[in-house]
Amino acid sequence: MPGIQTIVCMRGFLASSIGVTCAAALALPLALPSAAAATAAGPRAAAAPPGSTQSLPLAPLGSDRAGGAARAEGLPRRDVRPFSLLGVVWDDPDDELRGSVQVRTRATGTTVWSAWQDVETHNHEHAADPGTDERGSGRVRGTTAPLWVGDSDGVEVRVRALAAERSTGARAGEPGDAPAPVGDAPVPVGDTPAPVGDADGGRGPAGGSPGLLPAGLRLELVDPGAEPPPGGTPADAPRANTMTAEAAASSAVNADLAPLGALTIPELTKERTQADLLAARGLPDATGARPYVGPRPRIVTRRGWGADERLRERNFAYTKTVKAAFVHHSATGNNYRCSQAPSVLRSIYRYHVESSGWRDIGYNFAVDKCGNIYEGRAGGVAKAVLGAHTLGFNTNSMGIAVLGTYTSAAPPKAAVTAVARLTAWKLGLFGANPRGTTYLKSGGGNLYRKGTKVRLNVISGHRDGFATECPGRRLYSKLGTARSASARYQGR
């Protein structure tokens, strides 16, 4: 309702107050104390880099209203506290914002305003599956994709509805758009059936009325806080893909895999498996690894990019295995330096938890345009952590977000190589062939009804499981390259 600003103050629980903005002072966590205590947030550092979210209700533009909902809403130019990322949210996560969102911002400490920028409105496809605890928490909202705008202290926004037929978010003629029947039988890989509703036959994620906007539109402005202390932040240039056992052990939930942290593992051959190596060192084979395991790449931990562990839910959620990797683009734009990637990640993390109402950042991993790899959702980089990245196919899969927007812009070679290196290692731990196909059961979405067994590439694009532009046609076209390289890294 107008006048209410909603902010998440801690651990994803919401606090609402009329005319009040909650700005929490946040701190970087120290390392988790042990694998046995992995569900607890670590102790706080003494000097806490702050971060905050401002939530500003939008108002109707003009007097054109119908059925109690506006066709255009916005916010006039105004001064705000500094922020770097923004997005629009609304009350009902099952409603789709069918229309356009445009923003312009003012760089902090200047009088210079940007040109109008488009915000990607189709973001409901990045979410927890229907029927899961995360989806049913009562805290989840509808959201646009977040947009990174850099250090700003002024903003203006306009949101307009489109009186059009129900949109799927996919562009005709792009890869993966070929229609095919939907049913209970397995669907062949590469076929993308016509959109369907929810498994219960309801309105699905594209609910609401044509030509009207969702109720409760609010602009969310995210300040990522200060940079984390030196030691874990990648430089502008790509770094060598090396990782010591000590670095691997800094993620306490993966302490048993620390000996596998180096780029190359001379002891590991097709005859001498990872399980043999672990056994020889007196460590349990916690992963059920297979002989074809790519070298573990350097991964910047959550501590390295400055994740505040008090924002997320305390516990972790796991699935049985990792059978597939879904590649995404974050749709946050390409106007960032790689040295800013930790700030972009902290902003996305805060937007997913505070603004979207999720338990943690949705992606399991992120990759920047310099090829640096980052730990995403907490729970252990070598474990089958349940994410919220591909609606309907989060179970037994992992989500990798390449930071940026790659619909028209080509992804850098370093980023594609990083996807290949990451999947070679992580999929290899679970015996998956990056060049192969697998079956996943749909949890419900706009392409496959709940319970449908779908044959998918082991390395798939987001659009293969949901009708969306993600990961952008230019990144999607590079997935064949990533599959081949990933298989080579595995020694296939």
N, C-alpha and C positions, 0 to 999 in steps of 0.2 A: 504494500500500500504506500502511496506517496508520503514522503517525509521520513520513511524508515531507512536507515543506512545499516547494512548488515556486514559484519566483520567477523572473521574467525580469530579468536584470541589465543587459543592453545589447543593442540592435539585435535584439530579438526572439529571441535564443538563450537556451535554458533552462539553468538551473543548479539542481540539486537537492542538498539536504543534509539529513541526519537531524537533526531538532531545531534547525535553524538557520533564521533568517529573514533574507533578504537585503534590505537597504534601501539603494537606490542614491541618491546625491546627484546631482541632475539640474540642468542649467543651461539657460537659454534660449539659442537660437542667435542669432547675428547673421544678417544677410541673406546669402543664398547669393551667392557671388562673381560668377557669370556664368551665362548660359544654357548655355554649353558645359560647365560644371561642375555642372549641376543635380542630378546623381545623388549628389553628395557632401554630407555633413552639414556645416553651416556651422561656423565657429569658435565657441567657447564664450564666454559673457559671464563677466565676472569674479565677479560676485555671483550664485551659482546658487540659485534657489528649489528646495528639495528636494521630492521626491515619493517615494512608496513603495507597495508592495503587501504585505499580510500574507496568507498562505495557511494556513488552519487546517483540518486534516482533521476530518470529521464522524464521530461514533461512533453505533452502533446505540442506539436508544431501546427499552429492554425486551429481551426474549429472543426475539421473533418473527422468525426467520430461515428462509429456504428456499432451497435451491440455492446456498448461499454468499452470497446477497445479502439485504440487509435490506429490510423493508417500511417502516421508519421510522428516520431518523437525525437527529441534531441536535447542538447544542452548548449546554450550559447557560450561564447568565449568567456573563460573565467580563469582566475588565478587559483592554483592548487599547490599543495605541498609537492616537493620533487618526486618524480616517478620515472620509470623507464619502460614499462610494459603496460598495455591496456587490453581490455576486452569488454564485451557486453554480456550480461547474464540476465536470466529471467526465471520466474518461479517454477514452472512445470517442465521437468526435463524431457517429457514426452512431446512437448510442443517444439516445432521447428520454426526458426525465424526465416520465413520465406520472403526475402527482400534484400536490401543493401544496407551496409553499415559503412559510413565514411567518417574519418576523423582527421583533424589537423592539430598539431601541437606546436608549442613554443619552447625552443631550447632554453634551458635554465640560465638565468642571468642575462638574457638578451631580449630584444624586441622582435626577433626573427621568427616568423611563423612558417611552418612547412606547408607544402601543397596538400590538398585533400588526398588521403590514402584510403584504399579499400581494406576492410577487415573481412577475412574469410568467415562466412556465416555458417557453413556446414561443419559443425564440430561435434554433434551428438553421436557420430559414429566412433569417436574416441571415448569409450566409456566402459564401465563394468557391465557384464552380461546381465540380461533380465533374470530375475529370481535369485540373484546372489545377495549376500548380506550387504556388500558395499552399495549395490544399486538400491536396495530397500532400506537404507539407513534413515531415510527421511530428510537427509541433508543435501541430497544431490539436486542441482539446478541445471537448467538449460544454459548453454554458453556458446558464444562464438569462439573461434580460434583466438589465441592471444596474439598481439602484434607488438614487436619490440620497436620502440621509437627512440631509445637513447635518453639521456638525462634531460628531463623536461619539467617545466613548472606552469604550463598553461595548456588548456585543452578546449576543443570544441567538437561536438559529435552530432551527426544526423542519421536517423534510422528510418528507412522507408519500406513499406510493405509492397509486395508485388501481387496484383490480382491475376495470378496465373495458375495453371494446373499444378498439381503436386509435383515437387521437384525431388529428384533423387540425388542431385549433387554431381552426377557424372556427365561429362561432355560427350555428345555423340561423336563417333568416329575415333575415339581414343582407344588405345590397347585395353583389352579386357572387357569391352562393352558388348560383345556379341551375345544375343539372347539365346537362352536354352530353357527347356521345361524345368519346372521345380516339382520335386516329389520326394518320396522317402528313399528312393534308390540313390546309390552314390552318383554324384555328378562328376563328369569327366573334367580333368584338369584343364584350365584355360577357358572353360565355358562360363559365362556370367549370365545367369538367368534374369528374367525380368523382375523388377522389384516386387516384393511381397510385403504384407503387413506383419504385425507381431504374430507369434505362434497362436495366440488366442483369437486371431482374426480382427483385432482392434485396429485403431487408427495408426499404430506403429509410431516410429520416431518422428514422422512428419505430420504430427497432429495439428490441431488448431483450425481456424477458418481461413479460406483463401482471401487475400486482400487485407487481412488484419494482422496486427502485431501481437506477440505473446504478452501476457500480463506480467507486470512487475519488472519492466526493463530497468536495468541499472548499469552504469558505467563503472568498471573496476579499474583502478589505477594502482599499479604495484611498484613499490620501491624494493629492489632486491637487497638493499643493505650494502655495507662496505665489502670490499674484496676480502677473501680469506687470507690468513697469514701466509707468507712465502713458504714454499716447500711442496705444494700440491697443485699449483695453478700452472697450466700449460702456457708456453710463450706463443707469440704470434705465428712463428714458423712451426711446421710439423716437427715433432720430436721423434727420435728413434723409438721403435716399438720394443723397448726393453723393460723388464720388470724384475726386480730382485725378489727373493723369498721374503725379505723383510717388508717390502711394499705389499706383497700379497697378504702377509699376515696382519697388515693394518686393518683389514676387514675381518674382524674376529670370528664372524660366522663361517669364514672360509679358512680358518687356521690350519685345518687338516690338509689343505691343498697347497700350503705355502711352498713345499719343495718343487712344485710345478710352475713356479712363477717366472722362470727365466724364459727368454725368447726361444731358445733351443734347448732340447732335452736330449743330450747325446745318448743317454742310456735307453731311450725309448725307440724301439723298432717294431716292425710288424710282428716279430716273434716275441719280443719282450714288451708286453702291454703295459699300459698305465697302472692297471691293477697289480701287476708284478712289481712295478717300481714302488708303489705305495707299500706293498707287503714287505719288500726288502728293507724299507725304512721304518717298519713298525707302525705304519699308519693304516687306518681302515680305508677300504675302497668304498667311499660314501657315494660315489657318482655312478657306479655301474658302468665305467668307461669302456670304450671299445678301442681296438688298435688304431683306428684312423682318427686321431685327435690332433688338430692343428696346434702349433705353439701358442701358449697363452700370450696375448698382446698386452701391452701396457694399458692399464685401466685406471683412470683418475677416480678415486673412491669418493663417496659422498662427503667424507671429511675434506677431501681435496678441493671440491668445488663449493664447500661451505654450506651444505644442507643443515638446516636447524632441525634436529631430530625431535624436538618437542612439538613440531607442527603436525607430524603424521600420527596415525593411529599407533598404539603401542605394540600390538601383535602383528605377526606376519601371516600371510596366506600362501599356501603352496598347492601345486597340482602334482600329478604323478610323474610326469616326464616333460621333455621338450621335444616335440616332433616337428615343429616348423618355426620359422622366423618371419614375422611380418615387418616389412620396411615401410617407414613413414617419412614424410617431411613435416616439420613442426609448424609450417605455414606462418612463422613469426617474421618473415622477411629476411633479406640478405644483408641488411645494413648493420652488421656487427663485425668487430675484429675478433680474431680467435682468442686474444687475451681477454675479451669480454664474455666468452662463452660461459664461464662459471656464473657470471651475473645473469645471463640469459636463462641458464638452468635454474638458478635460485628463484627467478621471477616466474618461470613456468611451474615450478614446484609449488610456490605460494598460490598461484592462480588455480592450479588443480585442486589444492587442499582447501584454501580459504574461500575461493570464489565458486568453484565447481562442486565442492562438497565431497571430494573423493578422499580415500584413506591415505593416499600418498601420491607422488607423481605417477602418471599413468604408464609411462614407458619403462621397460626394463633396462634399456641402455640409450645413450645419446651419442652422436658423432658430430663433431663440428667440421667446418669446411677445410680445416687444415689436417684432418684425419685423426685428431685426438678422440679417444674413446672414454666415455664417462659412465660410471655406475648410475643407474636410475632408481627404480623402486627398491626399497630396502628389503633385505632378507637373505642376501648372499649372491654374489655374481655367478657362482657355479651351481646354484640351486634352481629348481623349477618354481620360481616365484610367480604367483598369479598377478598379472597386470591388469590395466584398464586401457587398452590401446586399440583393440579391434573388436567392436561390438559383435558378439556372437561367437567369437573364436579366441577368447582369452585363455581358455583351458588348454593345457598341454602345448602352449606356444610361448614365444617371446616377442616383444615389440622393440624395434630399433628406430629411433627418430633421428634423421639427419637434420640438424639445425639449419633452417632456411626455408625458402619457397622455391620449388623446382618445377613449376608448371611451364614457364617460359625460359628460365635460366637453367643452364646445364650444371649439374652437380660437379664439383671439383674431383679430379681423379683421386686425390688423397682421401676423400670421403668414401668413394666407392671401394677403394682398397681397404679402408678401415672396416667397412661392412663385411668384406670378404674375410679378413683376418679374424674378426670377432666371431662370425658364424662358423668358421672352420674349427675354432676352439670350442665354443659353447655347444654347437650342435654335435660335435665329435664326442663330447662327454656323454651324450645320450645316444650315440650310435647312429646318428642321422647323416645321410649322404646329401650334401648341398645340391648335387645335380639331380636328385631323385624327386619322387612324389610321395605323398602320404595322405592319410584320411583323417579328417577332423570332424567332430559332430557339432553342428551349429547349435548355439544357445539361443538363437532367435535374432533376426535382423531384417533388413530390407531386401536381401537377395535370397536367403535360404531360411526356410521355416525351421523352427526349433525341432531338433532331433534328426535333421537331414544329415546324412553322411556325405561329406564333400571331399573329392580328391583335389588336392592342392599341391603346387610346387613346395618343396621343403623351404626354399627361400621365395616367398611371395610378396607382392605388393599389397598394401592395405585394400586397394580397390578389388582385389581378387576375392575378398570376403565380405565387402560392403560396397554398395554403389556410391562412389565418391571420387573426387579428383586425386586424392591422396594416393601415392606420394608425389604427385605431379608427373606429367607425362615424360618430362626429360629425365627424371630419376628412375621412373618405371622402366624406361627403355634401356637402362644400364643394368638391370637385374640379371640379365643373361651373362654379362661380363662378371658380375659378382659371384654368380653360381660357379662358373668355371674356375675362377681364381680361388674361391673357397675350397673347392674340391682338390685343387693342386696343393694348397697349403696343408690339407689333410694327408697328402701323399697318395692320392688316388690317381 
